[in-house]
Amino acid sequence: METYKILKDLALIFIFAKAAGLLARKCKAPMVVGEIIAGLVIGPCLTLNLVQPTEFISQMAEIGVILIMFSAGLETNLQELKKSGFAAFLIACVGVFVPLIGGSLLYMCIYGFSEFGTDEFFKAVFIGCIMTATSVGITVEVLKEMGKLTSRVGQTILSAAIIDDVIGIIVLTFVLGFKDPNSNTLLVTGKIFLFLVLSIVLGFIIYKLFKLYDDRHTHTRRIPIIAITLCFLMAYVAEKYFGIADITGAYIAGIILCNVRDAEYIDRRVNINGYMFFAPVFFVSIGLKTDFSNIDSSMIVFSIGFVIVAMLSKIIGCGLVSKCFKYSWIDCLKIGAGMMTRGEVALIITNKGLGLGIIDSSYFTAVILLIIVSSIVTPIVLKLLFGKTDASYKKTEETK
């Protein structure tokens, strides 16, 4: 491929991604929605057909997704995870389990039930995996706006969402490991367990060494360079030697460094490279790879069902478990609604499934629809629920 063609493609990707992202923000939607739509507009999906999906763009997108997951690991607050305790952990577990089962059953009900171990069975389970991840960026902004982020409900949503993503990635790792028909169940489980143990042991050693070095060379440019090196190295080792998704290795690398002094500084530097360069390529590439030509009536039905099941399963799973910890019914609804939004992680999981041939590009339609609908519906529902609570509280105070 000619160098000048690559430069033209990148120029188009960046300008359309930025313009569409800003337009999405004006419409109170996540910027990623605009970037995905930009890919649909300039790609072969619609009439413009200005940029074609290429191996180069795919490789750039893969770096983008690795940096996104590394950044997510860096932003993980381990202290909040410790404080959240058993309640947030159980809410997160059920918040992963119910969508996983719901998504799998949805696929089987529409396309037929298959025996355990078949490609269709793993395809159904993978659809459930896409539903597991929660993106609370929009929820956090809404809670901040209403002054409810530091409330018991707000902190529960935040903590459960962090744990939710960790569990979702572990589930994805297991599913991808078992997908190989030649894989040995015991061997796959052993590899995943060994990787997690090594991550804990070596992670503790790396953290101590990095912390010692960071204390002596605070805010120097070599710190983020070493951090990104660790990110890429763990992503490579996870995929190459343990058969685990590279994004899992990148995420764990971020968690290892999330408590060092310069974690925020590293994250800012990673964002310069990630969110300004590689991440837009990733999100636009989703639009480039989306294919509407294979959409038939069953896919339309599936997409509508996918959105409904994905949103309701979070409300049912997270909401009902919250009731066990003495939350009121209205607070249970708030927690469930706060966990409805989907974003980057759902796209990352979908993209991983496409790359491995588990699903085809037509399923991006359902995922993109879910992100758009959940991004619009969640803020509205949360404002209504919190508004109702505040009105009831005000009425109670006036009657006293």
N, C-alpha and C positions, 0 to 999 in steps of 0.2 A: 504493500500500500504506500503511495507517495506521501512524503512528509507534508507537503502543502495541503493535501486532502485532510490529514489529521488535524492540522491547525484550523482549517475551515470548520470542521466538525466541532472542535472544542469551542471556537468562538461562538458558533450558533447555540451550542448547549448552554454556555454561561450566560449569554445575553437573554435568551428565552427563559432560562431557569430563574434568573433574577427578576425579570419583568413579571412573570407569572407568579412567583413567590410573593412579591410585593402586592400584587393584585389580590392574591388569596388572603394576605394579612389584612388588607383593607376590608375584605368581606368577612372578617373575624374567623377565618379558617386557618389551619396550620400551613406554614410556607411549603411543607413537603407536598401538600395536595396540589399547590400551584406548579411545583417542579415536575410532578408526575404528569399533570395535564400538559405541561410544556413538551414532554417527551411524546405524548400522544399527538400533539399538533405538528411537531417537526419530523416525526418518524413516519414509517410506512403505513401505520395504522389509519391515518387520515390522509387528506388530499395533498398536503404540502410535500411530504416525502423528501425533506431536505437532508436528513441524516439517516444513515443505515446502521443497524447494529453491527459492530465489528468485534473482532477478538481484542483489539486494543482497548476499545471502550469497555468491554467486559472485564478486562484486567484492571483498568482504572477503577471501575465500579467495585471490584473485589477489595482493592486497597481502601476505598471509601468506606465500605461496610466494616472492615476490620478496625479502622480508626474510630468509627462511630461506636462500636462495641467497647473498644479500649477506653474511650471517653466516658461511656456509661459506667464502666467499672471504676474509673477515677472519681466519679461523682457519687458513688455509693457511700452512704454514711453508716459505717459499721456500728457506731455508737447508738444511732437511732434503731438499727436492727436489734441490738442488745436490749434497748429499752422497750421496744415493742412487745417483746416477750412471746408467750405462747399464743395469745389471741390473734395477733397479726399473722403469725406463722400458720395457724390453722385456717384462718380466713383465706390466706394466699394458696394453701394446698388445695382446699375445696374449690377456690376460684380458678385453679388450673384443671382439676379433675373433672368438674361438671362441663366446661366447654370442650374438653378433650373427648369426653363420651358423647356430648351433644353433637359435635361436628362430625364424628365418626358415624353416628347413627343417621344423621342427615344425609350424608353421602350414600350410605347403604340403602336408605329408604328410597332414594331417587334412582340410583344406578344398580341396585341389587346387592344382596348379601353375599359375601365371599368367605371361603375357608381361611382359617388362620395360616399366615405364611405366604399367601399368594400376593401378587403385585397389587391387585385391586384392594385387598385387605389393608396393606400398608399405605396405599393411596388414601383410603378412608381415614386411617389413623393420622396421617399427615395433615389432612384437612382439619382434624381436631387440634393438632399441634399449632396450626396457624391461629386458631381462636384463643389459645392460652395466654398469650402475652398481653400485658396492659401497658398503655402509654398514658401517663398521668400529667403530661406537660400542660395540656389544656385545663384539666381538672385543678391543677395547682394554681394556675392563673386565675381561675374563677374563685377559688377559695381565698386567695390573696385579696382579690377585689372586694369580696364580702367580709374580709377580716375573720375568716373561719379556719385558716390554715393551721393555727396553733391550738385549735379546739381538739377535744378528744376524738371526734369523728375525723377531722382533718388529718391528724397525726396517724390515725389508724389506716386511713386510705393510703397515705404516703408510705408508711412502713410496709403494709401488705403488698403494695405495688412493686416495691423493691424486691421483696422476697419472691413475689409472683414471677418476675422476670428471671430470677436465678433458677427457680424450679422449672420454668418453661424451657430454658436453655438445656437443662439436664435431661428433661423429657425428650427434647429434640435430638440430643446426642444419642440416647438409647434407641430411638426410632430409626435414626440414620444408620446406627450400628447393626440393628436387626434386619434392616431392609435387604442387605446382601444375602441372596439365597444360599450362598456357600458358607455363611458365617455360622459359627458355633455360639449358641446362646451363652454358655458358660464363659467362653473366651471373650465375647463382647463385653459381658458384665465385668469380667476380671480386668480387662483393659481400661474400662471407664473408672472402676474402683481404684486401680493402680494410678491412673492419671490424677485423680482427685487427691489421693494420698501424697503422691509426689508433689502436687501443687501446694499442698499444705506445708509439707516439710521443707521443700526447696523454697517455697514462697516466703516462709518465715526467715530463712537464711538470707535470701535476696533482699527482703525488706530491711533486715538489720544492717546489711552491708550498704544498701542504697541510702538508708537513713544516716549512717555514719558519714558517707561521702557527701550527702546533701547538706549536712550540718556544717561541713567545712567549705563547701562551694555553693552556698545558697544563691539562687537566682542567676546562675551562670548558664550560658547557652548549651554547655555540654550535658546538663541535667536532662532536659527534654529529649536530647539526641539519644542518650543512654536508655531513657524510658521507652522511646519508640522502638529502639533496637530490641529491648526485652519483649515488647508487644509482638513484633514480627516473628521473633524467635519462638515464642510460646505458641503463636498461631501455626507456625510451620511444624513444630514438634507434635502438637495435638493432632494435626491432620495426617502427617507423614507416618508417625510411629505408633499412634494409638487409635487411628481411625475415627477420631473425634473432630467435629466441625471446627475449622480454624477460628471462627468467631468466638467459640467457647474459650480457646486459648487466649485470645485477645482480651476477652472480658475478664478472665481470671488475672491476667497481667495487670489490668487496671485496678482490680480489687487489692492485689498485693501492694500497690503503691498508693492507695487512696488515703492512707494515714500519714504519709511522709510530709515533711514541712512544706515542700514545694508542689504538693499535689495539684493545687489550684493553678499554680504557675504552669505546670506541665500541661494541664487541661487546656489552658488558654492557648498555649503554643500548638498543641495538637489541633485545636479548633481552627487555627489559622490555615493549616494545611488541609485539614479534614473538611470543615464546613465551607471554606472558601473555594476549594478546588476539587477534592475527590468526592465529597458527599453529593454535591449537585450532579456530578456525573452518574453516581449510583441511582439517584431518584429519577433523573431524566431517562436513564437506561431502562427503568421499569416501564415507563411509557413507551419507549422504543420497542421493547419486546412484547408489549401487550398486543394481542391479536384478536380483533373482533370478527374476523372472517369465519371462525369456527363456532361462533355463538349461534345456538339454535334455541328452540323453545325450552328444552330441558335445562340449558345453561342459564337462561333467564330465570326460570323457576328456582334453580339451585342458588343463584346469586341473591334473590330475594330471601329465600330460606336461610342462607348463610348469614345475612345481616341480622335477621330476626333472632336466630338461634344464638349467634355470637353475643348479642347484647343482652338478651333475656337470661342466658346461662350465667353471666356474671352477676346479674341482680339476684337470681335464685341462689346460686352457690355462695357468693359472699354475703348476701343479705341474710339468709337463713342461719348460717353459722354465727353471724354477729349476734343474733338473738340469744344464742347460748351464753354470751358474755354480758347479758343484762342490758343490752341496748334497747331503746324503745323501737317500735315498729317503723316509725318515721326515720329514725337514725339508721336502721338497717337498710332502708330504701336508699338513703343518702350514700352509704358505703357501697352498696351494690351499683348504684348509678355512677358513682365516682370511679369505679373500676371498668366502666363500659368502653372507654375510648381505646382505640387501637392506632398504632402508628408505625414507627421505624422498624421495630422488632418483627411485627407481622409481615412487613415487606421483606425483611432480611430472611426470615424463615421461608417465605414463598419463593424468593429468588434462589435459595439453597436447594429447594425441592425441584425447581426448574432445571438448575444446573446438573443435578444428579438424575434427571429424567423421571422423577417420581410423578410429577404433574406436568401439564403443558401450559403454554402462555395464556390460554383463554381464562385460566383461573385467576389471573391478575385482576380481571374485571370485577370479580366478587370481592376481592380484598380491597381494591381501590374504592369500591362502593361502600364497603364497611367503614373505611377510614373517614370518608366524606360524611356519611350519615352519622356516625358516632361522634364526630367532631362538632357537628351542628346540634345534635340532640342532647348530648351530655350537659353542656353549659345551661341550656334552657331548663332541663329537668332539675338540675342542682339548684338553680336560682328559685324555681318554683317550690321545691322542697324546703329549702332554708327560709324562704319568704313565709311559707306556711307556719314553720316553727316559730319564727320571730313574731309573727302576728298573734299566734296562740299565747306566747309568753307575755306579749304586751297586754293582751286582753286579760290574762290572769293577774298581772300586776295592777291593772286598773280596777279590778273587782275587789282587791284586798283593802 
